[in-house]
Amino acid sequence: MSDQTYPKWIYYYLCFVTVVSVVFAIIIYVNPAAMWGHWRAAEAEGAFDLVGPAGLFCARNLGTAAMGVYVLIHRSRPMMEAFLVFRIVVDLLDGTHALFGGHTPIIFIGFSTAALEMIMFIRLKRFGRAGSFDVKTE
């Protein structure tokens, strides 16, 4: 258990992201066409090989899930901050990639989740500066 304070809503968001990452990683590993069957490049040879884009997406989600599980078990505010920095970078990259690719829904999802995660990061930093180390959350 942690000896640091943090907002419960941030913890619940991290739970959600961890579960979604596990589900996406399993889907991509087991049946990538189920997730990306509508993708224009799906007909290309090796589109769903785990050494290509599908593998990178699977690896990213497995990494997110592993880091998320660690954060959820230990409930460490510094690890929550590191997890949020990781998610901010990933979501900004997703949004930028979608911006250049012209995928409007992903643009909004990527940049809006990055903004939400920046707000969470700032909120956690403020909790850290408060200097309170009681075992309680808001």
C-alpha positions as CSV (number, residue, x, y, z in Angstrom):
1,M,0.0,0.0,0.0
2,S,1.2,3.5,-0.7
3,D,2.0,6.1,1.8
4,Q,1.2,8.9,-0.6
5,T,-2.0,10.7,-1.5
6,Y,-3.5,10.8,-4.9
7,P,-6.9,11.5,-6.4
8,K,-9.1,8.3,-6.7
9,W,-10.4,9.4,-10.1
10,I,-6.8,9.3,-11.5
11,Y,-6.4,5.8,-10.1
12,Y,-9.6,4.6,-11.7
13,Y,-8.6,6.1,-15.0
14,L,-5.3,4.2,-14.8
15,C,-7.3,1.0,-14.1
16,F,-9.4,1.6,-17.2
17,V,-6.3,2.3,-19.4
18,T,-4.6,-0.9,-18.1
19,V,-7.6,-3.1,-18.8
20,V,-8.1,-1.6,-22.2
21,S,-4.4,-2.2,-23.0
22,V,-4.6,-5.8,-21.9
23,V,-7.7,-6.4,-24.1
24,F,-6.2,-4.7,-27.1
25,A,-2.9,-6.7,-26.7
26,I,-4.8,-10.0,-26.5
27,I,-7.0,-9.1,-29.5
28,I,-4.0,-8.1,-31.6
29,Y,-2.1,-11.2,-30.7
30,V,-4.9,-13.6,-31.2
31,N,-6.7,-12.2,-34.2
32,P,-5.4,-8.9,-35.5
33,A,-7.9,-8.9,-38.4
34,A,-10.7,-8.5,-35.8
35,M,-9.4,-5.1,-34.9
36,W,-7.9,-3.9,-38.2
37,G,-9.9,-5.8,-40.8
38,H,-11.2,-2.5,-42.2
39,W,-7.7,-1.0,-42.5
40,R,-6.8,-0.2,-46.1
41,A,-3.4,-1.8,-45.7
42,A,-4.9,-5.1,-44.5
43,E,-4.5,-6.7,-47.9
44,A,-0.8,-6.0,-48.0
45,E,1.4,-9.0,-47.4
46,G,2.6,-9.2,-43.8
47,A,0.2,-6.5,-42.6
48,F,-0.7,-8.6,-39.5
49,D,2.7,-10.1,-38.8
50,L,3.8,-9.6,-35.3
51,V,7.1,-8.2,-36.7
52,G,5.2,-5.3,-38.4
53,P,2.8,-2.6,-37.3
54,A,0.5,-5.1,-35.5
55,G,3.4,-6.3,-33.5
56,L,4.4,-2.8,-32.5
57,F,0.8,-2.0,-31.4
58,C,0.7,-5.3,-29.5
59,A,4.0,-4.5,-27.8
60,R,3.0,-1.0,-26.9
61,N,-0.2,-2.2,-25.3
62,L,1.6,-5.0,-23.4
63,G,4.1,-2.4,-22.1
64,T,1.3,-0.1,-21.1
65,A,-0.5,-3.0,-19.4
66,A,2.6,-4.2,-17.5
67,M,3.4,-0.7,-16.3
68,G,-0.3,-0.2,-15.4
69,V,-0.4,-3.4,-13.4
70,Y,2.7,-2.3,-11.5
71,V,1.2,1.1,-10.7
72,L,-2.1,-0.4,-9.6
73,I,-0.5,-2.9,-7.3
74,H,2.0,-0.5,-5.7
75,R,-0.1,2.7,-5.9
76,S,3.0,4.8,-6.0
77,R,2.4,8.4,-6.9
78,P,5.8,8.7,-8.7
79,M,5.0,5.6,-10.8
80,M,1.6,7.1,-11.6
81,E,3.4,10.2,-12.8
82,A,5.7,8.1,-14.9
83,F,2.8,6.1,-16.3
84,L,1.0,9.4,-17.2
85,V,4.1,10.8,-18.9
86,F,4.4,7.6,-21.0
87,R,0.7,7.8,-21.9
88,I,1.0,11.5,-22.8
89,V,3.8,10.8,-25.2
90,V,2.0,7.8,-26.8
91,D,-1.2,9.7,-27.2
92,L,0.5,12.8,-28.7
93,L,2.3,10.5,-31.1
94,D,-1.0,8.8,-32.0
95,G,-2.7,12.2,-32.5
96,T,0.2,13.5,-34.6
97,H,0.3,10.4,-36.8
98,A,-3.4,10.6,-37.3
99,L,-3.2,14.3,-38.1
100,F,-0.7,13.5,-41.0
101,G,-2.8,10.5,-42.0
102,G,-6.1,12.4,-42.0
103,H,-7.8,10.1,-39.6
104,T,-10.1,12.6,-37.9
105,P,-11.5,10.5,-35.0
106,I,-8.1,9.4,-33.9
107,I,-6.8,13.0,-34.0
108,F,-9.4,14.0,-31.5
109,I,-9.0,10.9,-29.4
110,G,-5.2,11.2,-29.3
111,F,-5.0,14.9,-28.5
112,S,-7.9,14.9,-26.0
113,T,-6.6,11.9,-24.0
114,A,-3.1,13.5,-24.0
115,A,-4.7,16.7,-22.6
116,L,-6.6,14.8,-20.0
117,E,-3.5,13.0,-19.0
118,M,-1.6,16.3,-18.7
119,I,-4.3,17.5,-16.4
120,M,-3.9,14.4,-14.3
121,F,-0.1,14.7,-14.2
122,I,-0.4,18.3,-13.0
123,R,-2.9,17.3,-10.4
124,L,-0.6,14.6,-9.1
125,K,2.3,17.0,-9.0
126,R,0.3,19.3,-6.9
127,F,-0.5,16.5,-4.5
128,G,3.2,15.8,-4.3
129,R,4.1,19.4,-3.5
130,A,1.5,19.5,-0.7
131,G,3.8,17.3,1.3
132,S,1.0,15.2,2.8
133,F,1.9,11.5,3.2
134,D,-1.2,10.2,4.9
135,V,-2.7,7.0,3.6
136,K,-5.9,8.6,2.2
137,T,-7.2,9.6,-1.1
138,E,-9.8,12.2,-2.1
